[in-house]
């Protein structure tokens, strides 16, 4: 202990509140023994007080001997009232104080606590047997004190009992003082006030149960479960086998129904398909009911225990997925049936019913997708695991597609005049005479549609030339068109490769020539019709004595038009008026697999821009633009290329042109990118070919990233100035043309036209190829940005560690192109290799990346190098 005088502290000891005796004086609080009934019984039957006192002293001596060093001696000095004083003396000299400070407060507290309780209980029961007056109520006091001499700091004195002399300072570690009512008779021990003072023993206390009896009971229960449950399981074994067989039978029946339903649906037998889907759903529902009839406890176990890799949970998910698939198939059958039946309903009414059905498919598709994703692949038979994995991966796409189909159905319903009559201008582009949006505009049709039905079709027999005499405005055509016509007219209106810009100009010319306002312009390439005739079959034209097939359609149509021009009745396009209604009739007569083939043909045609749409309604236009059906020039942040050909005065010779486009990108070590674009055109026509015997004159334009710089242009042809006709002085410059192409600069050395359109830089020049001739021209240009290798943390999910750079190239194909092959080669900087490429089919090595886009459709390629 330290030599200074510590302040006296009083430390409270927590008390338990189980056994309580109330005293007679109202100002006192209840006395808490802090013991249970059986603990009190043990104390009452314990050893006499003196024996307990001696035991406590001996325990103290043993504890001190254990923890004190050998040079600290222990002396036991007897005191009055059978108490003893234990003195610890140090044998080491010259110490100002003892180096060992022993805090035995907790030890003494634990040893004395039970002794205090025993004394208090003995006093309590003694007073019950020897009543006294209230004035004789004694005060029970228990003190544990540590007495410290002021002079001898090295002596630690532990005193048990009353306080010692005043020359010593006392620290009271614990003190408890209570009053006890000694007048309560023993008769009240089990009734009245006294009975309430003790904690009631548990119901099993008087049964004389062995110690830890509950553990034995639990062990017994576990043994019973281990014995009884297997017996119960064996009792249910045959029932489970029977249930399993029934479930398998139901599932097999449903599987066969689904297979037949799919075949019937493909064959357009919607009634049979619907019946089969309904049967499959019923079988799967019965299989699910069999599973539900299994006891809940046993079913919970079977959901966790695998059987040949599958659990009951897998079976439940699979049955739920099958039921959802059957319900979806039934709904799809009903949607298709809507279009076959209800002959009195309009097309837009049918679309409205289909829209409602498709909206209801959404929750079922979600259920099907969720259940498929939960099924463990090992639960599927090995021979079907690949197909099942593909179904799991494809469900999200199918789900999104059907949701989008429901949204598209709503838009299509409005386009087809569900609210009011719509009027559209259909223009037919002959891509044997290629123009920027697909082909020469020789013919058109005005179509009125009301509630999905074609109410009227007008096809001028003179085609677009019928509008020439009616056109009021005289505007100057694009300069390149001055070779054939300096006055801009409807047949040449599709000068811009962005179809929306050209469609607006077509619509303007049509209305300027006296035509009515239209709700949209739809372009159809002549090359799409032979693909449709492969499905519908040939068209007989007895009036002209011709049969048009997929093989001869374009040639016979061109020959017929030229013949009409030669006759001189100025009605070259009247044959289209005979073809159109017959073709429409054949399309609507298609059934079964032919309907699916037509849908696939139209889908391919939309992807290859054989059909392009423009709507005056911005909502319709935006919707179709998301599908890529509007022929727009797309904005990009990296490299871009579109090669656009325009046959000007070259007749129908593009059917005889084979074109090869090759782009080589050289990425230098400093990040600079230089592109070399080579265009090779070969004329395969012969002097004996009716349409291939003339020269092909083509104005080719390369649309590249805005800001690109032309380095060189090689092998292009020069068209003499006298070949261009001069416009009349009264004609005006077209505001739309000026707004789109802006100022045009002609490079004097190469004659290359340079301007900016649709956020792109445009390089244009002439190529003229005679029959049997082949020619290659080259544009070489520098991109407006560099490929800088940086430590970009945003790209670290591809790879980490080395500096890296991202690059991409978007290639847009021209609508109506034929016999055209596109190749790309990208040469990488020294020591850099691609760490990621898209698409994965790209050919890449340590030095270059090779890319061949798909035929007639836009393609994006991208990569990361490091």
Helices and strands as residue ranges (DSSP letters): E 20-21, E 31-32, H 37-44, H 49-67, E 72-78, G 80-82, E 84-90, H 105-129, G 134-136, E 140-148, E 156-160, E 169-178, G 186-188, H 192-195, G 205-207, H 213-266, H 270-293, H 296-302, H 312-340, H 347-374, G 377-379, G 382-384, H 385-415, E 422-430, E 440-450, E 453-458, G 463-467, E 475-476, G 479-483, G 490-492, H 499-512, E 520-525, H 526-536, E 539-541, E 546-548, H 553-567, H 574-588, H 593-607, E 611-615, H 618-626, E 639-647, G 653-656, E 657-667, E 672-683, E 696-705, E 709-714, G 721-723, E 732-733, H 735-741, E 745-746, E 753-757, E 760-769, E 774-786, G 793-795, E 805-812, E 820-827, E 834-838, E 843-844, E 848-851, E 859-865
